[in-house]
């Protein structure tokens, strides 16, 4: 399930990047391109991070019990 969601986020991020660049070419305003690429890139990175997560929880002790 997490892999499908991660791939979906990657596809949505790529779509946002492409649409932002296309919109910037049509309208001619560079702020649309820069904001769209930044937001799309953040969504792509979150999808990649979700894909790379392990399937089992990672157990880390908060406090070390050494004397």
Protein Blocks (a to p, Z undefined) as FASTA:
>chain_A
ZZmmmmmmmmmmmmmmmmmmmmmmmnopaklmmmmmmmmmmmmmmmmmmmmpcfbdcddd
fbdcbZZ
